[in-house]
């Protein structure tokens, strides 16, 4: 498996993973997972990138996620075919998953304006405050049945 870590494509050094089409048994791809050192390297790189991302304005970050939405839209047919082959889903269901990934981005951009900042509610015995903070570095292990949409929901919160 080829991994994108700190701006470079590298070969995984962990266990061999073989992905088969659940309908035909055909080998779709195979490669090595990341080993523990590569996972640590990826986490360090992500933490190091966070301050630069945080300095970007909302408009700049929005442009990045809108570009991602455009890439999903442009590659919808290919992504649909890949998801259908890897999961055994019918193409219409795989296409629905890719559409959900695209739509999630617009929903997240709209939600940003509601969920950011601080909300304070006065109550009879005090006050309640709600603040939203970045998650920081996290790992997303998506299930086999929605390999794009469910991880995307955490990557594009």
GILINZI-V31996 format. One line per field, one symbol per residue. burial: + if it has 16 or more other ideal C-beta (glycine too) atoms within 10 Angstrom, else -. A space follows every 10 residues. Layout:
burial=???
//
This chain:
burial=--+-+----- -+-+------ ---------- -+-+---+-- ++---+---- ---------- ----+--++- -+---+--++ -++++++++- ---++-++-+ ++-++--++- ---------- ---------- ---------- -----+++++ +++----
//
